Amino acid sequence: MRNLPYRDAIREALIEEMERDPDVILIGEDIGEAGGAFGVTRRLQRQFGPERVYDTPISEEAIVGAAVGAALVGARPVVEVMFGDFVTLAMDMLVNQAAKTCYMTGGRIGAPVTVRMVTGTAGATAGQHSQSLEAWFVHTPGVKVVAPSNAGDAKALMKAAIRDPDPVMVFEHKLLYGRRDPVPDQVDPLPLGVGRVVREGDDVTVVSYLHTLYAAVEAAESLEAEGISVEVLDPRSLVPFDRGLLASSLRKTGRLVVAHEAPGRGGMGAEIAAVAAGEMWDCLRAPVVRVCGRNTPMPYAPEMEGFVIPDAGRIADGIRATLRQPAARRPWS
């Protein structure tokens, strides 16, 4: 085990996959000599050369379009979108082309492109550099979506994404890049769709991911003093989503809170709540509670930003709220 920063774990995954497979290439803004805006690709151009680490102009449309085209003819490109907000400029390539290619060719052609999306707020980065857009891609058939919350998962999921035959969006939160976690010396790809229990509990299940996961754990720990036992789940991948893990937890707790930084309206929390209500309704003893970003563009002022993003206090209030609901009566029990 080594204690690695999140960014270094992703860099190791890129290096190991590039050494393993000569078809893996990197493409993005400032990923060459500059090493990327957040230092993930530092020194990789020196190691693999400019023919495999492509430094591009500032044009997300051109970057993603070139990567999708390369994937269609046999390469395995890894794109860095410096700020996930600007993937909006490449939505046609991702949503109308890469996501549909396998289906529209009857499986004869795939688009194995990995798109690294730098997501979330990092403190006073304002409305155009702070968004969490994962729900857009969760909504898109043909695309897989992963959201690693720690360094070990980041490395394992990056390897899995690069080897996957489908387009995979990898969401990396800005505030996690410097976070250190234990990482094994040997890391194998982690199958997509396998979540993990971060913290065991008996009274309520909380599902969260990326940076908000740590606020959920903090809330769970603070509620111990009130005699509330909270189980925290990290789905790790949003598409596919680990329904089995959620069902197993809800059979024990009967109550569900979902927390994430993205706005609540139409977010991943709504999808998880719908899965629970539609497929695990017999496990639920109270309404599902969502604790999410407020439905507003991200403000610049730190005080207002803190009001928009859910913190441990808001998550703890959401947990208390679901526990205040009387347990639903089950006529069959």
C-alpha positions as CSV (number, residue, x, y, z in Angstrom):
1,M,0.0,0.0,0.0
2,R,1.1,3.5,-0.8
3,N,-0.6,6.8,0.2
4,L,-1.2,8.4,-3.1
5,P,-2.9,11.7,-4.1
6,Y,-5.9,11.2,-6.3
7,R,-4.2,13.0,-9.3
8,D,-1.2,10.7,-9.1
9,A,-3.3,7.6,-9.0
10,I,-5.0,8.7,-12.2
11,R,-1.6,9.4,-13.8
12,E,-0.4,5.9,-12.8
13,A,-3.5,4.4,-14.5
14,L,-2.8,6.4,-17.7
15,I,0.9,5.3,-17.7
16,E,0.1,1.7,-17.1
17,E,-2.6,1.6,-19.8
18,M,-0.4,3.4,-22.3
19,E,2.4,0.9,-21.6
20,R,0.0,-2.0,-21.9
21,D,-1.7,-0.9,-25.1
22,P,0.0,1.2,-27.8
23,D,-3.5,2.3,-29.1
24,V,-4.1,4.4,-25.9
25,I,-3.5,8.1,-26.6
26,L,-4.2,11.2,-24.7
27,I,-5.7,14.4,-26.1
28,G,-6.6,17.7,-24.5
29,E,-5.7,21.3,-23.7
30,D,-2.4,21.9,-22.0
31,I,-1.9,18.2,-21.2
32,G,1.6,18.2,-22.8
33,E,4.4,20.2,-21.3
34,A,2.1,22.0,-18.9
35,G,0.8,18.6,-17.5
36,G,-2.8,19.6,-17.5
37,A,-4.6,22.3,-15.5
38,F,-4.6,20.1,-12.4
39,G,-1.3,18.3,-13.0
40,V,-2.7,14.9,-13.9
41,T,-0.7,14.4,-17.1
42,R,2.6,16.0,-15.9
43,R,5.7,14.6,-17.7
44,L,3.6,12.1,-19.8
45,Q,4.4,13.9,-23.1
46,R,8.1,13.5,-22.3
47,Q,7.6,9.8,-21.6
48,F,5.4,8.9,-24.5
49,G,6.1,11.6,-27.0
50,P,3.8,14.1,-28.8
51,E,2.5,11.5,-31.1
52,R,0.6,9.9,-28.2
53,V,0.0,12.9,-25.9
54,Y,-1.6,15.5,-28.1
55,D,-1.7,19.1,-26.9
56,T,-4.6,20.8,-28.6
57,P,-6.0,24.3,-29.3
58,I,-8.8,25.5,-27.0
59,S,-11.7,23.9,-28.8
60,E,-13.6,21.2,-27.0
61,E,-15.6,20.5,-30.2
62,A,-12.4,19.7,-32.1
63,I,-10.8,17.8,-29.2
64,V,-13.7,15.5,-28.6
65,G,-14.5,15.2,-32.3
66,A,-10.9,14.1,-33.1
67,A,-11.0,11.6,-30.2
68,V,-14.3,10.1,-31.3
69,G,-13.0,9.8,-34.9
70,A,-9.8,8.1,-33.7
71,A,-11.8,5.7,-31.5
72,L,-13.9,4.7,-34.6
73,V,-10.8,3.6,-36.4
74,G,-9.1,1.6,-33.7
75,A,-7.5,4.0,-31.2
76,R,-8.4,4.2,-27.5
77,P,-8.3,8.0,-26.8
78,V,-8.5,9.5,-23.4
79,V,-9.8,13.1,-23.5
80,E,-9.3,15.7,-20.8
81,V,-12.0,18.3,-20.6
82,M,-10.2,20.9,-18.5
83,F,-13.5,22.2,-17.0
84,G,-16.5,19.9,-17.4
85,D,-18.7,22.9,-18.0
86,F,-17.3,23.2,-21.6
87,V,-18.3,19.7,-22.6
88,T,-21.4,21.6,-23.8
89,L,-19.4,22.5,-26.9
90,A,-18.9,18.9,-27.8
91,M,-22.3,17.4,-27.0
92,D,-23.1,16.5,-30.6
93,M,-19.9,14.4,-30.8
94,L,-20.7,12.6,-27.5
95,V,-24.5,12.3,-27.5
96,N,-25.3,12.0,-31.2
97,Q,-22.2,10.2,-32.4
98,A,-20.2,8.3,-29.9
99,A,-23.1,7.2,-27.8
100,K,-25.1,5.9,-30.8
101,T,-22.4,4.3,-33.0
102,C,-22.5,0.8,-31.5
103,Y,-26.3,0.6,-31.6
104,M,-26.6,2.1,-35.1
105,T,-24.0,-0.2,-36.6
106,G,-25.5,-3.3,-35.1
107,G,-22.4,-3.7,-32.9
108,R,-20.0,-3.7,-35.8
109,I,-18.3,-0.4,-34.8
110,G,-17.6,0.8,-31.3
111,A,-16.4,4.1,-29.9
112,P,-14.1,3.3,-27.0
113,V,-13.4,6.8,-26.0
114,T,-12.8,7.9,-22.3
115,V,-13.6,11.5,-21.4
116,R,-12.1,12.8,-18.2
117,M,-14.4,15.5,-16.9
118,V,-13.1,17.9,-14.3
119,T,-16.2,18.6,-12.3
120,G,-17.6,20.5,-9.3
121,T,-16.6,23.7,-7.5
122,A,-13.2,24.4,-6.0
123,G,-14.1,27.5,-4.1
124,A,-15.1,30.8,-5.9
125,T,-14.9,29.3,-9.4
126,A,-18.4,30.8,-10.3
127,G,-21.1,29.7,-12.6
128,Q,-19.2,28.7,-15.7
129,H,-16.4,26.6,-14.0
130,S,-18.3,24.9,-11.1
131,Q,-21.0,22.8,-12.6
132,S,-21.7,19.1,-12.0
133,L,-23.2,17.7,-15.2
134,E,-23.1,14.0,-14.6
135,A,-26.9,13.7,-14.9
136,W,-26.8,14.8,-18.5
137,F,-24.8,11.7,-19.4
138,V,-26.7,9.4,-17.0
139,H,-29.7,10.3,-19.2
140,T,-27.9,9.4,-22.5
141,P,-28.2,5.8,-23.6
142,G,-24.9,4.3,-24.9
143,V,-22.7,6.2,-22.4
144,K,-21.3,4.9,-19.2
145,V,-20.6,7.2,-16.2
146,V,-18.2,6.8,-13.4
147,A,-17.5,9.0,-10.4
148,P,-14.5,7.8,-8.3
149,S,-14.3,9.3,-4.8
150,N,-10.9,8.1,-3.7
151,A,-7.4,7.5,-5.2
152,G,-7.6,3.7,-5.4
153,D,-11.0,3.7,-7.1
154,A,-9.9,6.5,-9.4
155,K,-7.0,4.3,-10.7
156,A,-9.0,1.1,-11.0
157,L,-12.0,2.8,-12.7
158,M,-9.8,4.7,-15.1
159,K,-8.2,1.4,-16.2
160,A,-11.7,-0.1,-16.6
161,A,-12.9,2.9,-18.6
162,I,-10.0,2.8,-21.0
163,R,-10.5,-0.9,-21.7
164,D,-14.3,-0.6,-22.0
165,P,-15.8,-0.9,-25.5
166,D,-18.2,2.0,-25.0
167,P,-17.8,5.7,-24.4
168,V,-17.1,6.3,-20.7
169,M,-17.4,9.7,-18.9
170,V,-15.1,9.8,-15.8
171,F,-16.0,12.6,-13.5
172,E,-13.1,13.9,-11.3
173,H,-13.9,16.5,-8.6
174,K,-11.5,19.3,-8.4
175,L,-11.3,19.2,-4.6
176,L,-10.2,15.5,-4.7
177,Y,-7.0,15.9,-6.7
178,G,-4.9,16.5,-3.7
179,R,-6.6,14.0,-1.4
180,R,-4.4,11.1,-0.4
181,D,-5.7,7.6,0.1
182,P,-4.1,4.1,0.4
183,V,-3.5,2.6,-3.0
184,P,-2.3,-1.0,-3.5
185,D,0.9,-1.5,-5.5
186,Q,-1.0,-3.6,-8.0
187,V,-4.4,-2.2,-9.1
188,D,-6.6,-4.1,-11.5
189,P,-9.5,-2.6,-13.4
190,L,-12.6,-2.4,-11.2
191,P,-15.8,-3.7,-12.9
192,L,-18.2,-0.9,-13.6
193,G,-21.4,-1.1,-11.7
194,V,-19.9,-2.3,-8.4
195,G,-20.5,0.1,-5.5
196,R,-19.0,-0.1,-1.9
197,V,-20.2,0.3,1.7
198,V,-18.1,3.1,3.1
199,R,-19.6,3.0,6.5
200,E,-22.0,0.4,8.0
201,G,-25.2,1.4,9.9
202,D,-28.7,0.2,10.7
203,D,-31.1,3.2,10.8
204,V,-30.8,4.9,7.4
205,T,-28.9,4.5,4.1
206,V,-27.1,7.5,2.6
207,V,-25.9,7.3,-1.0
208,S,-23.4,9.8,-2.1
209,Y,-20.3,10.2,-4.4
210,L,-17.3,12.4,-5.3
211,H,-16.6,15.2,-2.8
212,T,-20.1,15.2,-1.2
213,L,-19.4,11.6,0.0
214,Y,-17.1,12.9,2.6
215,A,-19.7,15.4,3.9
216,A,-22.1,12.4,4.1
217,V,-19.5,10.5,6.2
218,E,-19.0,13.5,8.4
219,A,-22.7,13.8,8.9
220,A,-23.0,10.1,9.8
221,E,-20.2,10.3,12.4
222,S,-21.7,13.4,14.0
223,L,-25.1,11.6,14.4
224,E,-23.6,8.8,16.4
225,A,-23.8,11.1,19.4
226,E,-27.6,11.2,18.9
227,G,-27.8,7.4,18.7
228,I,-28.4,7.4,14.9
229,S,-26.7,4.6,13.0
230,V,-26.0,5.6,9.3
231,E,-24.9,3.4,6.5
232,V,-23.1,5.3,3.7
233,L,-22.8,3.9,0.2
234,D,-20.5,5.0,-2.6
235,P,-21.9,3.8,-6.0
236,R,-18.5,4.5,-7.7
237,S,-20.2,4.2,-11.1
238,L,-23.5,5.9,-11.9
239,V,-24.1,4.0,-15.2
240,P,-24.3,1.1,-14.6
241,F,-25.6,1.6,-11.1
242,D,-25.3,-1.1,-8.3
243,R,-28.9,-1.8,-7.6
244,G,-28.1,-4.9,-5.7
245,L,-26.0,-3.0,-3.1
246,L,-28.7,-0.4,-2.6
247,A,-31.4,-3.1,-2.2
248,S,-29.2,-5.0,0.3
249,S,-28.8,-1.8,2.4
250,L,-32.4,-0.8,2.3
251,R,-33.6,-4.2,3.4
252,K,-31.6,-3.4,6.6
253,T,-32.4,0.3,7.1
254,G,-35.7,0.9,5.3
255,R,-34.8,4.6,4.8
256,L,-32.9,6.4,2.1
257,V,-31.1,9.8,1.8
258,V,-29.3,10.7,-1.4
259,A,-26.7,13.6,-1.4
260,H,-24.8,15.2,-4.2
261,E,-23.4,18.5,-5.3
262,A,-25.3,18.8,-8.6
263,P,-28.7,20.6,-8.5
264,G,-31.5,18.4,-7.2
265,R,-33.9,18.9,-10.1
266,G,-33.5,16.0,-12.6
267,G,-30.2,14.9,-10.9
268,M,-28.7,11.5,-10.1
269,G,-30.5,11.7,-6.7
270,A,-33.9,11.7,-8.5
271,E,-32.8,8.6,-10.5
272,I,-31.7,6.8,-7.4
273,A,-34.9,7.7,-5.6
274,A,-36.9,6.4,-8.5
275,V,-35.0,3.1,-8.6
276,A,-35.6,2.7,-4.9
277,A,-39.3,3.6,-5.1
278,G,-39.9,1.5,-8.2
279,E,-37.9,-1.6,-7.6
280,M,-37.4,-1.6,-3.8
281,W,-40.6,-0.1,-2.5
282,D,-41.3,-3.1,-0.2
283,C,-38.0,-2.1,1.6
284,L,-38.9,1.5,2.2
285,R,-40.5,2.6,5.4
286,A,-40.4,6.3,4.8
287,P,-40.2,8.8,1.8
288,V,-36.8,9.2,0.2
289,V,-35.0,12.4,1.1
290,R,-32.7,14.2,-1.4
291,V,-30.0,16.6,-0.1
292,C,-28.6,18.3,-3.3
293,G,-27.2,21.5,-4.7
294,R,-29.9,24.1,-4.9
295,N,-31.4,24.8,-8.3
296,T,-29.4,27.9,-9.2
297,P,-26.3,28.8,-11.1
298,M,-23.2,28.5,-8.8
299,P,-22.6,32.0,-7.3
300,Y,-19.1,33.4,-7.0
301,A,-19.2,34.7,-3.5
302,P,-17.9,31.9,-1.1
303,E,-20.8,32.5,1.4
304,M,-23.4,32.1,-1.3
305,E,-21.6,29.1,-2.7
306,G,-21.7,27.5,0.7
307,F,-25.4,28.0,0.8
308,V,-25.9,26.2,-2.6
309,I,-23.7,23.2,-2.0
310,P,-24.8,20.6,0.5
311,D,-22.6,20.2,3.6
312,A,-22.5,17.8,6.5
313,G,-25.0,19.9,8.4
314,R,-27.6,19.8,5.6
315,I,-27.1,16.1,5.1
316,A,-27.5,15.5,8.9
317,D,-30.8,17.4,8.8
318,G,-32.0,15.3,5.9
319,I,-31.2,12.1,7.8
320,R,-33.1,13.4,10.8
321,A,-36.0,14.4,8.6
322,T,-36.4,10.8,7.2
323,L,-36.2,9.4,10.7
324,R,-38.9,11.7,11.9
325,Q,-41.3,10.1,9.4
326,P,-43.5,7.4,10.9
327,A,-42.7,3.9,9.6
328,A,-45.1,3.0,6.8
329,R,-47.6,0.3,7.6
330,R,-47.2,-2.9,5.6
331,P,-50.4,-4.9,5.5
332,W,-48.6,-8.0,4.3
333,S,-46.2,-8.1,7.3
